[in-house]
Each structure stands twice: as C-alpha cells, then as structure tokens.
Amino acid sequence: MEKTSKTQTNLSGYNNSWYQPGSFVKRSLWFVISRLFVNTYLPVPMSVKRTVLKLFGARIGKNVVIKPKVNIKYPWFLVINDATWIGENVWIDNLTMVTLGANVSLSQGSLLLTGNHDYTSSTFDLIVKPITIENGAWIGAKATVCPGVTVKSHAVLTVNSVATKDMEAYGIYQGNPAKLIKERNITR
C-alpha cells in the first residue's frame, strides 16, 4: 500500500475532556457496587441486580434476566425493555445510550461497543455513538455490535460476528464485517 499522508499519530495530543459521563464519585461508586452485585459470579438474585441498576439510573422493564458477570459501563446510559435476557460475561460498554427492546437476547460474551477512535485524526479522537437493539433481536455468543448500529426487529447476529452497519429486520447476519446471509423465519 502506498503512503498518501505525511501526518503521523500523536497520542500525546489526545484529549477527551469534552466527554463527561458522570461525576468521579458516581463512576467510582458504580465501579465498586457493580463488582459486588452485577459483574460477579456471586449468586446475587436477579431482582437485586435489577434494583441496583435502577438505583444507578438504568430503566429496566419487567422479567429482565441478567446472568452472572455482566459488565455494564454506565447504567445511567441503559434502557432494557421487558423480558430481555443478558447472558453471562456480556459487556455493555455504553459510553452513551444503549437501548434494548423487549425480548432481546444477548448471548454469552457478546459485546456492545458504543465507543471507538477516529483513526483519521492524528490525536486518535474519541467517538461515541448509541446502539439500539430492537424487539426480538438476538446477538450471538461473542458477537460484537459496533458504535452507531441499529439491530432491527428480530434480526440475528451469529456467533462471533461483528455488526458494523445497521441490520435489517428479520435478517440473519454472519461474519466480520457481518453480512446478510438469509431471512429469519419464526415458525412457532
């Protein structure tokens, strides 16, 4: 590949002071509390997990399932609608809003990633974009949803795939980057 630019990366110029996700005290308190009640293998009842998340600003519907060792960056940037399942070792890296519709399934080890860096900037500037996962969608084990993506109603992101663009309703997506491979037909 031919070089087209003489500018080089300068990480010493990195500055994300514009990004203020909450006070230091709030973030620190969440870090400790989440390790005790949410991001743990301790057998904490789901009702306690939901209550703790609500106390920190998450909006959570009825019958939400939260398995062990779920990592949620900032619950005040999280909406989870009714009957959604969040599997073991899911990481919701929500630097900004993540909205999960009803009956969404996030399988084990899946990653919702709302932040990235601008590789065209010499200072590698932080970029944050929300994620929306609509009703009935399924994110497979160890799959990743990238910043700014909307996973539309009942779409499926298969195991270990990476969604870099919006996914159409009832589409089944696979690969890195994920591509539409077929339509989801729910028969029962």
C-alpha positions as CSV (number, residue, x, y, z in Angstrom):
1,M,0.0,0.0,0.0
2,E,1.4,3.4,-1.0
3,K,1.7,6.1,1.7
4,T,-0.5,9.1,0.9
5,S,0.0,11.2,4.1
6,K,2.9,12.6,6.0
7,T,1.0,13.2,9.1
8,Q,1.6,10.7,11.9
9,T,-0.3,9.6,15.0
10,N,0.4,11.8,18.0
11,L,-1.2,10.2,21.1
12,S,0.3,12.8,23.4
13,G,-2.3,15.2,21.9
14,Y,-5.2,13.0,22.8
15,N,-7.9,14.9,24.7
16,N,-11.3,13.6,25.6
17,S,-12.0,16.3,28.3
18,W,-15.3,17.0,26.4
19,Y,-16.6,13.6,27.4
20,Q,-18.2,13.8,30.8
21,P,-20.2,10.6,31.6
22,G,-20.8,11.4,35.2
23,S,-19.1,12.7,38.3
24,F,-16.0,10.9,39.6
25,V,-17.9,9.9,42.7
26,K,-20.8,8.4,40.8
27,R,-18.5,6.5,38.5
28,S,-16.4,5.2,41.4
29,L,-19.4,4.2,43.4
30,W,-20.8,2.3,40.4
31,F,-17.5,0.6,39.9
32,V,-17.5,-0.9,43.4
33,I,-21.2,-1.7,43.6
34,S,-21.2,-3.3,40.2
35,R,-18.4,-5.6,41.2
36,L,-20.4,-6.7,44.2
37,F,-23.8,-7.2,42.7
38,V,-23.7,-7.3,38.8
39,N,-20.2,-8.0,37.5
40,T,-19.7,-11.0,39.7
41,Y,-20.1,-14.8,39.9
42,L,-21.6,-14.5,43.4
43,P,-25.2,-15.9,43.3
44,V,-26.9,-12.5,43.5
45,P,-30.6,-12.7,42.8
46,M,-31.7,-11.1,39.5
47,S,-34.2,-8.9,41.4
48,V,-31.3,-7.4,43.4
49,K,-29.3,-6.8,40.2
50,R,-32.2,-5.1,38.5
51,T,-32.8,-2.9,41.6
52,V,-29.1,-1.9,41.8
53,L,-29.1,-1.0,38.1
54,K,-32.3,1.1,38.6
55,L,-30.7,2.9,41.6
56,F,-27.9,4.0,39.2
57,G,-30.3,5.3,36.6
58,A,-31.0,2.3,34.3
59,R,-34.5,2.0,33.0
60,I,-35.4,-1.7,33.2
61,G,-38.7,-3.4,32.2
62,K,-40.3,-6.5,33.7
63,N,-38.9,-10.0,33.7
64,V,-35.4,-9.0,32.6
65,V,-32.8,-11.8,33.1
66,I,-29.3,-10.8,34.0
67,K,-26.8,-13.7,34.2
68,P,-23.5,-13.7,36.2
69,K,-20.5,-11.5,35.4
70,V,-22.3,-8.9,33.2
71,N,-20.2,-5.8,32.8
72,I,-22.1,-2.5,32.3
73,K,-20.0,0.6,32.0
74,Y,-22.6,3.2,32.9
75,P,-26.1,2.1,33.9
76,W,-27.4,5.7,33.5
77,F,-27.0,5.2,29.8
78,L,-29.0,2.0,29.6
79,V,-32.6,1.1,28.7
80,I,-33.7,-2.5,28.9
81,N,-37.3,-3.4,27.9
82,D,-39.5,-6.3,29.1
83,A,-38.3,-10.0,29.0
84,T,-34.8,-9.3,27.7
85,W,-32.1,-11.8,28.5
86,I,-28.5,-10.7,29.2
87,G,-26.1,-13.7,29.2
88,E,-23.0,-14.5,31.2
89,N,-20.0,-12.3,30.5
90,V,-21.8,-9.9,28.3
91,W,-20.1,-6.5,28.2
92,I,-22.2,-3.4,27.6
93,D,-19.5,-0.8,27.0
94,N,-22.1,2.1,27.0
95,L,-20.2,5.4,26.9
96,T,-23.6,6.7,25.5
97,M,-27.1,5.3,25.3
98,V,-27.8,1.6,24.7
99,T,-31.4,0.7,24.2
100,L,-32.5,-2.9,24.3
101,G,-36.1,-3.6,23.1
102,A,-38.4,-6.3,24.5
103,N,-37.5,-10.0,24.2
104,V,-33.9,-9.2,23.1
105,S,-31.2,-11.9,23.8
106,L,-27.6,-11.0,24.3
107,S,-25.7,-14.3,24.4
108,Q,-22.7,-15.2,26.4
109,G,-19.7,-13.0,25.9
110,S,-21.3,-10.6,23.4
111,L,-20.1,-7.0,23.3
112,L,-22.0,-3.8,22.7
113,L,-19.4,-1.2,21.9
114,T,-20.5,2.5,21.8
115,G,-17.1,4.0,21.6
116,N,-14.2,4.0,19.2
117,H,-11.4,6.3,18.0
118,D,-11.0,8.4,14.8
119,Y,-8.1,6.7,13.1
120,T,-8.0,9.6,10.6
121,S,-7.1,12.0,13.4
122,S,-3.5,12.3,14.5
123,T,-4.7,12.5,18.1
124,F,-7.0,9.4,17.8
125,D,-10.1,11.4,19.0
126,L,-12.8,9.5,20.9
127,I,-16.0,8.9,19.0
128,V,-19.2,7.8,20.8
129,K,-22.4,6.7,19.1
130,P,-25.5,5.0,20.6
131,I,-26.7,1.4,19.9
132,T,-30.3,0.3,19.5
133,I,-31.3,-3.3,19.5
134,E,-35.0,-3.6,18.6
135,N,-37.6,-6.1,19.9
136,G,-36.8,-9.8,19.4
137,A,-33.3,-9.4,18.1
138,W,-30.6,-12.0,19.1
139,I,-26.9,-11.2,19.4
140,G,-25.0,-14.5,19.4
141,A,-22.2,-15.6,21.7
142,K,-19.1,-13.5,21.5
143,A,-20.6,-11.3,18.7
144,T,-19.9,-7.6,18.7
145,V,-22.2,-4.7,17.9
146,C,-20.2,-1.5,16.9
147,P,-21.0,2.1,17.7
148,G,-24.0,3.7,16.0
149,V,-25.5,0.4,14.9
150,T,-29.3,-0.3,15.0
151,V,-30.2,-4.0,15.1
152,K,-33.7,-4.0,13.8
153,S,-36.6,-6.2,14.9
154,H,-35.9,-9.9,15.2
155,A,-32.5,-9.7,13.4
156,V,-29.9,-12.2,14.4
157,L,-26.1,-11.6,14.6
158,T,-24.5,-15.1,14.6
159,V,-21.7,-16.3,16.9
160,N,-18.5,-14.3,16.8
161,S,-19.8,-12.0,14.1
162,V,-19.2,-8.2,14.0
163,A,-22.1,-5.8,13.2
164,T,-20.5,-2.6,11.7
165,K,-23.7,-1.4,10.0
166,D,-27.4,-1.4,10.7
167,M,-29.1,-4.8,10.4
168,E,-32.4,-5.2,8.7
169,A,-35.5,-6.7,10.4
170,Y,-35.6,-10.5,10.4
171,G,-32.2,-10.7,8.8
172,I,-29.6,-13.2,9.8
173,Y,-26.1,-11.8,9.7
174,Q,-22.7,-13.6,9.8
175,G,-19.0,-12.7,9.6
176,N,-16.7,-9.8,10.1
177,P,-18.0,-7.5,9.0
178,A,-21.4,-9.2,9.3
179,K,-23.3,-9.7,6.0
180,L,-26.9,-10.7,5.5
181,I,-26.9,-14.5,4.8
182,K,-30.7,-15.2,4.9
183,E,-34.0,-14.3,6.4
184,R,-35.2,-15.4,9.8
185,N,-38.5,-17.3,9.7
186,I,-40.1,-17.8,13.1
187,T,-42.5,-20.7,12.7
188,R,-43.9,-21.3,16.2
